[in-house]
């Protein structure tokens, strides 16, 4: 797997959030959508996650 992609379990560990939280935020439109890697596999671009983290930080500083 390309190093710039995070699988769901890696994402959960990195962000310290649950699977249900990830999917809830995705359905609200507040979290990046994954890219399809296969029939039953998805991953998130590291760059999308880093941007999301930066945006979250900026929102808290306002």
Biopython code that builds the backbone (N, CA, C, O; Angstrom):
import numpy as np
from Bio.PDB.StructureBuilder import StructureBuilder

atoms = [
    (1, "UNK", "N", (0.846, -1.181, 0.000)),
    (1, "UNK", "CA", (0.000, 0.000, 0.000)),
    (1, "UNK", "C", (0.888, 1.240, 0.000)),
    (1, "UNK", "O", (1.934, 1.272, 0.648)),
    (2, "UNK", "N", (0.465, 2.228, -0.716)),
    (2, "UNK", "CA", (1.212, 3.491, -0.788)),
    (2, "UNK", "C", (1.271, 4.131, 0.594)),
    (2, "UNK", "O", (0.282, 4.114, 1.327)),
    (3, "UNK", "N", (2.415, 4.690, 0.950)),
    (3, "UNK", "CA", (2.561, 5.268, 2.288)),
    (3, "UNK", "C", (1.701, 6.515, 2.521)),
    (3, "UNK", "O", (1.528, 6.940, 3.663)),
    (4, "UNK", "N", (1.170, 7.092, 1.462)),
    (4, "UNK", "CA", (0.349, 8.282, 1.647)),
    (4, "UNK", "C", (-1.128, 7.956, 1.839)),
    (4, "UNK", "O", (-1.969, 8.855, 1.818)),
    (5, "UNK", "N", (-1.448, 6.682, 2.027)),
    (5, "UNK", "CA", (-2.822, 6.268, 2.282)),
    (5, "UNK", "C", (-2.937, 5.665, 3.671)),
    (5, "UNK", "O", (-2.063, 4.919, 4.113)),
    (6, "UNK", "N", (-4.019, 5.997, 4.349)),
    (6, "UNK", "CA", (-4.280, 5.446, 5.673)),
    (6, "UNK", "C", (-5.514, 4.563, 5.601)),
    (6, "UNK", "O", (-6.547, 4.972, 5.071)),
    (7, "UNK", "N", (-5.409, 3.362, 6.130)),
    (7, "UNK", "CA", (-6.570, 2.497, 6.241)),
    (7, "UNK", "C", (-7.344, 2.911, 7.491)),
    (7, "UNK", "O", (-6.833, 3.653, 8.330)),
    (8, "UNK", "N", (-8.561, 2.433, 7.605)),
    (8, "UNK", "CA", (-9.438, 2.873, 8.694)),
    (8, "UNK", "C", (-8.828, 2.631, 10.074)),
    (8, "UNK", "O", (-8.873, 3.517, 10.927)),
    (9, "UNK", "N", (-8.273, 1.476, 10.301)),
    (9, "UNK", "CA", (-7.703, 1.199, 11.625)),
    (9, "UNK", "C", (-6.532, 2.117, 11.942)),
    (9, "UNK", "O", (-6.365, 2.558, 13.079)),
    (10, "UNK", "N", (-5.722, 2.401, 10.926)),
    (10, "UNK", "CA", (-4.609, 3.342, 11.127)),
    (10, "UNK", "C", (-5.152, 4.733, 11.456)),
    (10, "UNK", "O", (-4.622, 5.438, 12.314)),
    (11, "UNK", "N", (-6.203, 5.103, 10.764)),
    (11, "UNK", "CA", (-6.835, 6.405, 10.966)),
    (11, "UNK", "C", (-7.407, 6.518, 12.381)),
    (11, "UNK", "O", (-7.230, 7.534, 13.052)),
    (12, "UNK", "N", (-8.093, 5.466, 12.825)),
    (12, "UNK", "CA", (-8.644, 5.445, 14.179)),
    (12, "UNK", "C", (-7.546, 5.628, 15.213)),
    (12, "UNK", "O", (-7.696, 6.393, 16.166)),
    (13, "UNK", "N", (-6.445, 4.923, 15.017)),
    (13, "UNK", "CA", (-5.330, 4.994, 15.959)),
    (13, "UNK", "C", (-4.673, 6.378, 15.927)),
    (13, "UNK", "O", (-4.375, 6.949, 16.976)),
    (14, "UNK", "N", (-4.451, 6.905, 14.740)),
    (14, "UNK", "CA", (-3.794, 8.203, 14.598)),
    (14, "UNK", "C", (-4.626, 9.330, 15.208)),
    (14, "UNK", "O", (-4.089, 10.201, 15.893)),
    (15, "UNK", "N", (-5.932, 9.313, 14.959)),
    (15, "UNK", "CA", (-6.805, 10.397, 15.401)),
    (15, "UNK", "C", (-7.457, 10.139, 16.757)),
    (15, "UNK", "O", (-8.056, 11.040, 17.343)),
    (16, "UNK", "N", (-7.339, 8.898, 17.256)),
    (16, "UNK", "CA", (-7.967, 8.518, 18.523)),
    (16, "UNK", "C", (-9.476, 8.736, 18.492)),
    (16, "UNK", "O", (-10.065, 9.259, 19.438)),
    (17, "UNK", "N", (-10.093, 8.322, 17.373)),
    (17, "UNK", "CA", (-11.548, 8.381, 17.256)),
    (17, "UNK", "C", (-12.058, 7.043, 16.752)),
    (17, "UNK", "O", (-11.314, 6.272, 16.145)),
    (18, "UNK", "N", (-13.312, 6.774, 17.004)),
    (18, "UNK", "CA", (-13.896, 5.486, 16.639)),
    (18, "UNK", "C", (-14.350, 5.451, 15.178)),
    (18, "UNK", "O", (-14.473, 6.479, 14.512)),
    (19, "UNK", "N", (-14.589, 4.244, 14.718)),
    (19, "UNK", "CA", (-15.104, 4.021, 13.368)),
    (19, "UNK", "C", (-16.429, 4.754, 13.189)),
    (19, "UNK", "O", (-16.653, 5.415, 12.175)),
    (20, "UNK", "N", (-17.306, 4.627, 14.188)),
    (20, "UNK", "CA", (-18.617, 5.269, 14.063)),
    (20, "UNK", "C", (-18.494, 6.792, 14.004)),
    (20, "UNK", "O", (-19.273, 7.447, 13.312)),
    (21, "UNK", "N", (-17.527, 7.357, 14.718)),
    (21, "UNK", "CA", (-17.309, 8.805, 14.667)),
    (21, "UNK", "C", (-16.825, 9.233, 13.285)),
    (21, "UNK", "O", (-17.258, 10.259, 12.760)),
    (22, "UNK", "N", (-15.939, 8.455, 12.707)),
    (22, "UNK", "CA", (-15.430, 8.757, 11.360)),
    (22, "UNK", "C", (-16.590, 8.788, 10.367)),
    (22, "UNK", "O", (-16.737, 9.742, 9.604)),
    (23, "UNK", "N", (-17.414, 7.734, 10.383)),
    (23, "UNK", "CA", (-18.505, 7.648, 9.421)),
    (23, "UNK", "C", (-19.608, 8.665, 9.703)),
    (23, "UNK", "O", (-20.260, 9.138, 8.773)),
    (24, "UNK", "N", (-19.825, 9.005, 10.966)),
    (24, "UNK", "CA", (-20.813, 10.041, 11.294)),
    (24, "UNK", "C", (-20.355, 11.389, 10.747)),
    (24, "UNK", "O", (-21.145, 12.121, 10.152)),
    (25, "UNK", "N", (-19.080, 11.715, 10.946)),
    (25, "UNK", "CA", (-18.562, 12.987, 10.429)),
    (25, "UNK", "C", (-18.575, 13.004, 8.906)),
    (25, "UNK", "O", (-18.828, 14.045, 8.300)),
    (26, "UNK", "N", (-18.304, 11.861, 8.282)),
    (26, "UNK", "CA", (-18.361, 11.799, 6.815)),
    (26, "UNK", "C", (-19.784, 12.079, 6.335)),
    (26, "UNK", "O", (-19.977, 12.806, 5.361)),
    (27, "UNK", "N", (-20.774, 11.510, 7.010)),
    (27, "UNK", "CA", (-22.157, 11.716, 6.566)),
    (27, "UNK", "C", (-22.603, 13.161, 6.805)),
    (27, "UNK", "O", (-23.482, 13.663, 6.104)),
    (28, "UNK", "N", (-21.996, 13.834, 7.797)),
    (28, "UNK", "CA", (-22.282, 15.249, 8.046)),
    (28, "UNK", "C", (-21.538, 16.159, 7.074)),
    (28, "UNK", "O", (-21.829, 17.351, 6.974)),
    (29, "UNK", "N", (-20.575, 15.580, 6.362)),
    (29, "UNK", "CA", (-19.784, 16.364, 5.426)),
    (29, "UNK", "C", (-18.629, 17.104, 6.088)),
    (29, "UNK", "O", (-18.075, 18.035, 5.503)),
    (30, "UNK", "N", (-18.263, 16.700, 7.298)),
    (30, "UNK", "CA", (-17.200, 17.386, 8.028)),
    (30, "UNK", "C", (-15.895, 16.591, 8.086)),
    (30, "UNK", "O", (-14.953, 16.991, 8.771)),
    (31, "UNK", "N", (-15.838, 15.476, 7.375)),
    (31, "UNK", "CA", (-14.637, 14.645, 7.367)),
    (31, "UNK", "C", (-14.384, 14.184, 5.936)),
    (31, "UNK", "O", (-15.332, 13.919, 5.198)),
    (32, "UNK", "N", (-13.119, 14.086, 5.535)),
    (32, "UNK", "CA", (-12.817, 13.670, 4.155)),
    (32, "UNK", "C", (-13.379, 12.291, 3.815)),
    (32, "UNK", "O", (-13.400, 11.387, 4.650)),
    (33, "UNK", "N", (-13.824, 12.157, 2.597)),
    (33, "UNK", "CA", (-14.314, 10.868, 2.104)),
    (33, "UNK", "C", (-13.109, 9.996, 1.732)),
    (33, "UNK", "O", (-12.082, 10.515, 1.293)),
    (34, "UNK", "N", (-13.228, 8.689, 1.903)),
    (34, "UNK", "CA", (-12.135, 7.796, 1.517)),
    (34, "UNK", "C", (-12.124, 7.566, 0.013)),
    (34, "UNK", "O", (-13.065, 7.912, -0.701)),
    (35, "UNK", "N", (-11.034, 6.975, -0.440)),
    (35, "UNK", "CA", (-10.980, 6.543, -1.843)),
    (35, "UNK", "C", (-11.084, 5.020, -1.847)),
    (35, "UNK", "O", (-10.612, 4.347, -0.931)),
    (36, "UNK", "N", (-11.699, 4.506, -2.875)),
    (36, "UNK", "CA", (-11.904, 3.068, -2.986)),
    (36, "UNK", "C", (-10.615, 2.405, -3.459)),
    (36, "UNK", "O", (-10.034, 2.804, -4.468)),
    (37, "UNK", "N", (-10.178, 1.393, -2.722)),
    (37, "UNK", "CA", (-8.949, 0.672, -3.060)),
    (37, "UNK", "C", (-9.242, -0.679, -3.680)),
    (37, "UNK", "O", (-8.392, -1.266, -4.350)),
    (38, "UNK", "N", (-10.412, -1.152, -3.458)),
    (38, "UNK", "CA", (-10.816, -2.454, -3.974)),
    (38, "UNK", "C", (-12.292, -2.633, -3.720)),
    (38, "UNK", "O", (-12.993, -1.683, -3.371)),
    (39, "UNK", "N", (-12.757, -3.843, -3.894)),
    (39, "UNK", "CA", (-14.180, -4.103, -3.723)),
    (39, "UNK", "C", (-14.668, -3.793, -2.310)),
    (39, "UNK", "O", (-15.757, -3.248, -2.127)),
    (40, "UNK", "N", (-13.855, -4.143, -1.314)),
    (40, "UNK", "CA", (-14.263, -3.928, 0.072)),
    (40, "UNK", "C", (-13.216, -3.154, 0.872)),
    (40, "UNK", "O", (-13.189, -3.233, 2.101)),
    (41, "UNK", "N", (-12.377, -2.425, 0.194)),
    (41, "UNK", "CA", (-11.297, -1.711, 0.882)),
    (41, "UNK", "C", (-11.300, -0.231, 0.514)),
    (41, "UNK", "O", (-11.470, 0.140, -0.647)),
    (42, "UNK", "N", (-11.109, 0.598, 1.531)),
    (42, "UNK", "CA", (-11.002, 2.036, 1.314)),
    (42, "UNK", "C", (-9.792, 2.556, 2.089)),
    (42, "UNK", "O", (-9.282, 1.900, 2.997)),
    (43, "UNK", "N", (-9.357, 3.735, 1.710)),
    (43, "UNK", "CA", (-8.266, 4.392, 2.409)),
    (43, "UNK", "C", (-8.421, 5.893, 2.274)),
    (43, "UNK", "O", (-9.088, 6.390, 1.366)),
    (44, "UNK", "N", (-7.798, 6.600, 3.188)),
    (44, "UNK", "CA", (-7.843, 8.058, 3.172)),
    (44, "UNK", "C", (-6.473, 8.588, 2.810)),
    (44, "UNK", "O", (-5.459, 8.087, 3.295)),
    (45, "UNK", "N", (-6.437, 9.598, 1.961)),
    (45, "UNK", "CA", (-5.162, 10.229, 1.620)),
    (45, "UNK", "C", (-4.635, 10.955, 2.852)),
    (45, "UNK", "O", (-5.373, 11.685, 3.514)),
    (46, "UNK", "N", (-3.363, 10.753, 3.154)),
    (46, "UNK", "CA", (-2.735, 11.435, 4.291)),
    (46, "UNK", "C", (-2.870, 12.945, 4.152)),
    (46, "UNK", "O", (-3.089, 13.649, 5.138)),
    (47, "UNK", "N", (-2.738, 13.439, 2.926)),
    (47, "UNK", "CA", (-2.829, 14.888, 2.702)),
    (47, "UNK", "C", (-4.222, 15.418, 3.050)),
    (47, "UNK", "O", (-4.346, 16.521, 3.581)),
    (48, "UNK", "N", (-5.276, 14.637, 2.754)),
    (48, "UNK", "CA", (-6.641, 15.055, 3.104)),
    (48, "UNK", "C", (-6.816, 15.109, 4.621)),
    (48, "UNK", "O", (-7.468, 16.013, 5.145)),
    (49, "UNK", "N", (-6.233, 14.138, 5.321)),
    (49, "UNK", "CA", (-6.345, 14.084, 6.780)),
    (49, "UNK", "C", (-5.552, 15.220, 7.412)),
    (49, "UNK", "O", (-6.024, 15.856, 8.354)),
    (50, "UNK", "N", (-4.358, 15.479, 6.905)),
    (50, "UNK", "CA", (-3.542, 16.575, 7.435)),
    (50, "UNK", "C", (-4.251, 17.921, 7.243)),
    (50, "UNK", "O", (-4.224, 18.772, 8.132)),
    (51, "UNK", "N", (-4.883, 18.109, 6.082)),
    (51, "UNK", "CA", (-5.633, 19.340, 5.827)),
    (51, "UNK", "C", (-6.823, 19.445, 6.781)),
    (51, "UNK", "O", (-7.102, 20.521, 7.310)),
    (52, "UNK", "N", (-7.519, 18.338, 7.000)),
    (52, "UNK", "CA", (-8.650, 18.323, 7.915)),
    (52, "UNK", "C", (-8.193, 18.703, 9.329)),
    (52, "UNK", "O", (-8.853, 19.490, 10.006)),
    (53, "UNK", "N", (-7.064, 18.142, 9.769)),
    (53, "UNK", "CA", (-6.531, 18.463, 11.094)),
    (53, "UNK", "C", (-6.171, 19.945, 11.195)),
    (53, "UNK", "O", (-6.459, 20.593, 12.201)),
    (54, "UNK", "N", (-5.546, 20.468, 10.157)),
    (54, "UNK", "CA", (-5.173, 21.888, 10.138)),
    (54, "UNK", "C", (-6.419, 22.771, 10.198)),
    (54, "UNK", "O", (-6.457, 23.749, 10.945)),
    (55, "UNK", "N", (-7.432, 22.423, 9.412)),
    (55, "UNK", "CA", (-8.681, 23.187, 9.410)),
    (55, "UNK", "C", (-9.364, 23.130, 10.783)),
    (55, "UNK", "O", (-9.911, 24.132, 11.242)),
    (56, "UNK", "N", (-9.334, 21.971, 11.434)),
    (56, "UNK", "CA", (-9.926, 21.833, 12.757)),
    (56, "UNK", "C", (-9.204, 22.723, 13.760)),
    (56, "UNK", "O", (-9.826, 23.357, 14.612)),
    (57, "UNK", "N", (-7.890, 22.757, 13.646)),
    (57, "UNK", "CA", (-7.078, 23.582, 14.541)),
    (57, "UNK", "C", (-7.393, 25.057, 14.335)),
    (57, "UNK", "O", (-7.529, 25.805, 15.303)),
    (58, "UNK", "N", (-7.508, 25.477, 13.080)),
    (58, "UNK", "CA", (-7.811, 26.869, 12.775)),
    (58, "UNK", "C", (-9.193, 27.257, 13.289)),
    (58, "UNK", "O", (-9.383, 28.367, 13.786)),
    (59, "UNK", "N", (-10.155, 26.347, 13.173)),
    (59, "UNK", "CA", (-11.525, 26.607, 13.660)),
    (59, "UNK", "C", (-11.530, 26.809, 15.166)),
    (59, "UNK", "O", (-12.310, 27.611, 15.680)),
    (60, "UNK", "N", (-10.673, 26.093, 15.878)),
    (60, "UNK", "CA", (-10.620, 26.222, 17.336)),
    (60, "UNK", "C", (-9.930, 27.508, 17.765)),
    (60, "UNK", "O", (-10.167, 28.001, 18.868)),
    (61, "UNK", "N", (-9.079, 28.057, 16.904)),
    (61, "UNK", "CA", (-8.361, 29.282, 17.240)),
    (61, "UNK", "C", (-9.170, 30.547, 16.957)),
    (61, "UNK", "O", (-8.760, 31.647, 17.329)),
    (62, "UNK", "N", (-10.305, 30.391, 16.308)),
    (62, "UNK", "CA", (-11.129, 31.567, 15.967)),
    (62, "UNK", "C", (-11.907, 32.040, 17.156)),
    (62, "UNK", "O", (-12.652, 33.015, 17.059)),
]
sb = StructureBuilder()
sb.init_structure("model")
sb.init_model(0)
sb.init_chain("A")
sb.init_seg("    ")
for serial, (resi, resn, name, xyz) in enumerate(atoms, 1):
    if name == "N":
        sb.init_residue(resn, " ", resi, " ")
    sb.init_atom(name, np.array(xyz, "f"), 0.0, 1.0, " ", f" {name:<3s}", serial, name[0])
structure = sb.get_structure()
